[in-house]
Amino acid sequence: MLIVIPLMFMGASGWMKNSSHHVAGIAGGMILLIGTALICVLLLVSIQTLARDFLVPIMALENLDFADGWNRLIGLIRVEPGRYVSICC
């Protein structure tokens, strides 16, 4: 969806036929697309790390299912969010 929707917009507005006249718009769109993709990857990696490092142990130790485990983890993060942020050197 991140690629198809902008390409459909570019095709509908005529940017693909006269691409030499729309270099700045195409470059801006590519920068926006890459930035959006990086944000999505960062979000997915963060969710995966939280699930692997915190959710699974909570589910195992407290005998909770998936939804209750996430609710418990989010409750713990809200109390002290700084404890769940790691600083990479």
Number of C-alpha atoms within 10 A of each C-alpha: 6 10 11 9 10 15 16 12 12 18 12 11 10 12 17 16 12 9 13 10 11 15 12 11 13 18 11 12 15 14 12 12 15 14 12 13 14 12 12 12 12 12 12 12 12 13 12 13 12 16 17 11 10 15 22 16 13 19 18 11 8 11 11 15 12 14 10 15 21 19 12 16 17 13 12 13 14 10 9 10 11 9 9 12 11 7 5 4 3
